[in-house]
Amino acid sequence: MGVTLLAVDAGNSKTDVAVVRGDGTVLATARGGGFRPPAVGVEKAVDALAAPVTRALAAAGAARVDHLSACLANADFPAEEEELTAALRARAWAETVTVRNDTFAILRAGIPEPRGVAVVCGAGINCVGMRPDGRTARFPALGRISGDWGGGWGLTEEALWHASRAEDGRGGRTRLAETLPAHFSLPSVYALVEALHLNRIPGARRHELTPVLFGTAAEGDEVARGLVDRLADEVVTMAAVALTRLDLLDEETPVLLGGSILAARHPLLDDGITARLAARAPKATPRVVAEPPVLGAILLGLDDMGAPDPARARASAAYATP
């Protein structure tokens, strides 16, 4: 196939780009910074994509390609997908453009055909599912206002809530009251909350407390274990709802687990997810996805273009772990 594909996987922290021939041959790749339209606006966010896209196109010896498959963070609603599609079309990098939420890239990267469900838990939590007929299942994934619970930010907030109440007497005992401030070499939860509030500890460093929570749970703390159990419940609930929406609950279907928290393979969380998924969706097969999301953007683009199976196999082989 002489057609060419530009694949973009743009997350909050980094962007990966690939230029691929229609036969699945990867011609060039590039990496750039994060993609954050809510923080900087759509045009500036797309401006940030221009650098890695331009490098990849130049390395591939192409000024323009046939199709752009863009899997983008913060493309949560159809209206956002339409706005981003228009912005990318205006750059004239490709004849045609398809925009999807970046969670679809994680899902498609780990399955041989567009059929399955993925739950991603990193800073936040999200879930998507797809079928070969084009049907999808998804959630807004905007945090508590859209009914979500979990992710590193949510877990840290809950852990601090319990620790604060344990220290001042409003809540029950938990070792989190000692382990959380100790991570920052502080004497109390009060001192930790003050440091966060006054930005002596940058807010972005809150994510460092998530492993502390899991470590405290592994030591047997009931409150910490309760939060881990609640996250396992949430992961399985999202997966089961997506499977139900797609009429896949009674079929053998892959459920991919991705994001920094699920990829960390915390034993308590792994065991909790496996047991709950077996009870709610016995035919689902869970697996932590190891393939890079940009491969998912490539495979989705090849799907869009009607590429043959050998093209997808060739692209997947290019990203196979040695």
C-alpha positions in Angstrom: 0.0 0.0 0.0 1.4 3.4 -1.0 -0.7 5.4 1.4 0.9 6.8 4.5 -0.3 7.3 8.0 0.6 9.8 10.7 -0.2 8.4 14.2 -0.2 10.6 17.3 -0.6 9.5 20.9 -0.7 12.7 23.0 -1.1 12.4 26.8 -0.9 14.9 29.5 2.8 14.4 30.0 4.2 13.3 26.6 3.5 12.9 23.0 4.6 10.1 20.7 4.4 10.4 16.9 5.0 7.8 14.1 4.8 8.0 10.3 3.8 4.6 8.9 3.3 3.2 5.4 0.1 1.5 4.6 1.8 -1.9 4.8 2.7 -1.3 8.4 6.3 -0.3 8.0 7.3 2.4 10.6 9.2 5.1 8.7 10.0 7.6 11.5 9.1 8.4 15.1 9.4 11.4 17.3 8.6 12.5 20.9 7.3 15.8 22.3 5.8 17.3 25.4 2.4 16.9 27.0 -1.0 17.8 25.3 -3.1 19.9 27.6 -5.9 21.9 25.9 -7.8 22.8 29.1 -4.7 24.5 30.5 -3.4 26.3 27.4 -6.2 26.3 24.8 -6.7 24.1 21.7 -4.5 26.2 19.4 -1.5 26.3 21.7 -1.9 22.6 22.5 -1.9 21.8 18.8 1.1 24.1 18.4 3.0 21.9 20.8 2.2 18.9 18.6 3.8 20.6 15.6 7.4 20.1 16.7 7.4 16.3 17.0 5.0 15.9 13.9 7.3 18.1 11.8 10.4 16.1 12.9 8.7 12.8 12.1 7.5 13.9 8.7 10.9 15.3 7.8 12.6 12.0 8.9 10.2 10.1 6.8 10.7 12.4 3.8 7.0 13.4 3.7 5.4 16.8 3.8 1.9 15.4 4.1 0.3 12.0 4.6 -3.0 10.4 3.6 -4.5 9.9 7.1 -3.9 11.2 10.6 -4.9 9.0 13.6 -4.8 11.2 16.7 -5.4 9.7 20.2 -5.5 12.8 22.4 -5.8 13.4 26.1 -8.7 15.6 27.2 -10.8 14.6 24.1 -13.6 13.5 26.4 -16.8 14.7 24.6 -17.8 14.6 21.0 -17.7 18.4 20.9 -14.1 18.3 22.0 -13.2 15.7 19.4 -14.9 17.8 16.7 -13.0 20.9 17.8 -9.7 19.1 17.9 -10.4 17.5 14.5 -11.0 20.9 13.0 -7.8 22.3 14.5 -5.7 19.3 13.1 -7.3 19.6 9.7 -6.3 23.2 9.6 -2.6 22.2 9.9 -2.9 20.3 6.6 -0.7 17.4 7.8 -3.1 14.8 6.4 -5.9 14.4 3.9 -8.2 12.9 6.5 -8.2 13.1 10.3 -9.7 10.9 13.0 -9.5 12.1 16.7 -10.2 9.7 19.6 -9.6 9.9 23.4 -6.1 8.6 24.2 -7.5 5.7 26.3 -8.5 4.1 23.0 -4.8 4.0 22.0 -4.0 2.0 25.2 -6.8 -0.4 24.4 -6.0 -1.0 20.8 -2.3 -1.4 21.5 -2.9 -4.5 23.4 -5.5 -6.4 21.3 -5.2 -8.2 18.0 -8.5 -6.7 16.7 -10.7 -3.7 17.9 -12.6 -5.7 20.4 -12.1 -5.4 24.2 -12.2 -3.1 27.2 -9.4 -1.0 28.8 -9.3 0.6 32.3 -6.6 3.1 32.8 -5.6 4.3 36.3 -2.9 6.9 36.6 -3.4 10.4 37.8 -7.1 9.8 37.1 -9.2 6.9 36.0 -10.9 6.1 32.7 -12.4 3.2 30.8 -13.3 2.6 27.2 -14.4 -0.4 25.1 -14.8 -1.1 21.4 -16.2 -3.7 19.0 -15.1 -4.3 15.4 -18.5 -3.0 14.2 -17.6 0.5 15.4 -19.6 0.5 18.6 -17.8 2.0 21.6 -18.4 2.4 25.3 -16.8 5.3 27.3 -17.2 7.6 30.3 -16.6 11.4 30.5 -13.8 10.7 33.1 -13.8 14.3 34.5 -13.5 13.3 38.1 -16.2 13.4 40.8 -18.5 15.7 38.7 -18.8 12.8 36.2 -19.1 10.1 38.8 -15.5 8.9 38.9 -13.5 7.8 41.8 -9.9 6.7 41.8 -6.6 7.5 40.2 -3.6 8.8 42.0 -5.1 12.2 42.8 -8.3 10.7 44.2 -6.5 8.1 46.3 -4.1 10.7 47.8 -7.0 12.9 48.7 -8.8 10.1 50.4 -5.6 9.0 52.2 -5.0 12.5 53.5 -8.6 12.8 54.6 -8.4 9.7 56.7 -5.0 10.6 58.1 -6.1 14.1 59.1 -9.1 12.8 60.9 -7.1 10.1 62.7 -4.6 12.6 63.9 -7.1 15.2 65.3 -9.6 12.7 66.7 -12.5 13.0 64.2 -11.7 9.6 62.8 -10.5 6.1 63.6 -6.9 5.0 63.9 -4.8 4.5 60.8 -1.1 4.2 60.2 -1.5 6.7 57.3 -1.2 9.4 59.9 2.4 8.4 60.4 3.5 7.1 57.0 2.2 10.0 54.8 4.0 12.8 56.6 7.1 10.6 57.1 7.5 10.4 53.3 8.3 14.1 53.3 10.2 14.0 56.6 7.5 15.9 58.4 6.4 15.3 62.0 2.6 15.3 61.6 -0.3 15.3 59.1 -1.0 18.9 60.3 2.5 19.9 59.1 2.0 18.0 55.8 -1.3 19.7 55.1 0.2 23.1 55.9 3.1 22.4 53.6 0.8 21.4 50.8 -1.6 24.3 51.4 1.2 26.9 51.4 2.9 25.2 48.4 6.0 24.5 50.3 5.5 21.0 48.8 4.3 21.5 45.2 0.9 20.1 44.6 2.3 17.9 41.8 4.3 15.9 44.4 1.1 14.6 46.0 1.4 11.6 43.5 4.4 10.5 45.6 1.9 9.5 48.4 0.1 6.9 46.3 2.9 4.2 46.7 2.9 5.1 50.4 -0.8 4.3 50.6 -0.2 0.9 48.9 2.7 0.2 51.2 0.7 1.0 54.3 -2.1 -1.3 53.0 0.4 -4.1 52.5 1.4 -3.8 56.1 -2.2 -4.5 57.1 -3.6 -1.1 57.9 -7.4 -1.5 57.6 -8.1 2.0 56.4 -5.5 1.8 53.7 -6.6 -1.6 52.7 -10.2 -0.3 52.4 -9.1 2.3 49.9 -7.3 -0.3 47.8 -10.4 -2.5 47.9 -12.5 0.4 46.9 -10.2 1.1 43.9 -10.5 -2.6 42.9 -14.3 -2.3 43.1 -14.2 0.8 40.9 -11.9 -0.7 38.2 -14.1 -3.8 37.9 -17.3 -1.8 38.0 -16.2 0.4 35.1 -15.0 -2.7 33.1 -18.3 -4.6 33.8 -20.4 -1.7 32.7 -18.4 -1.3 29.5 -18.7 -5.0 28.7 -22.5 -4.9 29.4 -23.0 -1.9 27.1 -21.1 -3.7 24.3 -22.9 -7.0 24.8 -19.6 -8.6 25.7 -20.3 -9.7 29.2 -21.0 -13.3 28.2 -18.2 -13.6 25.7 -14.5 -14.2 26.2 -13.1 -10.6 26.0 -9.8 -9.0 27.0 -9.8 -6.4 29.7 -6.6 -4.4 29.6 -5.3 -2.6 32.6 -3.0 0.4 32.1 -1.7 3.5 33.7 1.0 4.0 36.3 -1.1 2.6 39.2 -2.3 -0.6 37.5 1.1 -1.1 35.8 2.8 -1.0 39.2 1.3 -4.5 39.9 0.5 -3.9 43.6 -0.4 -7.4 44.8 -3.4 -6.4 46.9 -4.9 -4.4 44.0 -4.1 -7.1 41.5 -5.7 -9.8 43.6 -8.7 -7.7 44.3 -9.3 -6.9 40.6 -8.9 -10.5 39.6 -11.3 -11.8 42.2 -14.0 -9.2 41.5 -13.7 -9.5 37.8 -14.1 -13.3 38.0 -17.3 -12.8 40.0 -18.8 -10.1 37.8 -17.5 -11.0 34.3 -16.2 -14.6 34.5 -15.3 -14.7 30.8 -13.2 -11.5 30.8 -9.5 -12.0 30.7 -7.5 -9.3 32.5 -4.0 -8.3 31.4 -1.7 -5.4 32.2 -0.9 -3.8 28.8 2.8 -3.5 28.1 2.6 -2.2 24.5 3.2 1.5 24.0 0.0 3.6 23.3 1.4 5.0 20.1 1.1 1.5 18.6 -2.6 1.7 19.4 -2.9 5.0 17.5 -1.1 3.3 14.6 -3.4 0.2 14.6 -6.5 2.4 14.8 -5.2 4.4 11.8 -4.6 1.2 9.9 -8.1 0.1 10.8 -9.5 3.4 9.5 -7.6 2.9 6.3 -8.8 -0.7 5.8 -5.3 -2.0 5.9 -4.8 -5.8 5.7 -3.9 -8.0 8.7 -0.2 -8.3 7.6 0.1 -4.5 7.9 -1.1 -4.5 11.5 1.2 -7.5 12.3 4.2 -5.6 10.8 3.5 -2.5 12.8 3.0 -4.5 16.0 6.3 -6.3 15.4 8.1 -2.9 15.2 7.0 -2.2 18.8 7.4 -5.7 20.2 9.5 -6.0 23.4 12.8 -7.8 22.8 
